[in-house]
Amino acid sequence: MKLRTAPTLLLFSILLTGCGYHTAGSATHIPSNVRTLAVPIFSTRSQAYHTEMAFTQAVIRELNTRSRYRILNTDSPDADATLHGTILTQIITPLTYDSTSSQTSSYLVAVTARVILTAHDGTVLYRNDAITFREQYQSTQDVNTFIQEGSPAISRMSRDFAQTVVSDMLESF
């Protein structure tokens, strides 16, 4: 009798432990009673121009694309939860130099931000105090064909930032 029940018990215990996989959106930091998220414009401690706007817009776009929450782009008392973001630093570092002109030909821009999602009652639902993203961009020395590449680099970085933050919030990764 013991020989027959041992394999059955082993099979049931294996089935009950599971493998840890879950469907998208099933493991979340956000309680089920949250239906409206407020995402006010991120604040900034950096002297860089427009980075907080690009990051805020990218997060709102990503939340609208990947979630069923109603998104408000202001700090509203009607929201069930609010996502506050702060651009902590933005550093631009020269990477390569043109040997003929001795001028910088590419740069690395690094942005560090903090994001905190709080429920209407003040409970912290998600927090990341130092999320850093880096993006390289090329500099043009020719004035006739000059294109400022820094802004597109921030746009690319903001999309990556938004995807990461929203994934962390929604999927608990």
Secondary structure, DSSP 4 states (H G I P E B T S, - for coil): -HHHHHHHHHHHHHHHH--S---TTSS-SS-TT--EEE-PPPEE-S--SSHHHHHHHHHHHHHHHH---EEESS--TT-SEEEEEEEEEEEEEEEEEETTTTEEEEEEEEEEEEEEEEETTS-EEEEEEEEEEEEEEE----GGG----HHHHHHHHHHHHHHHHHHHHHH--
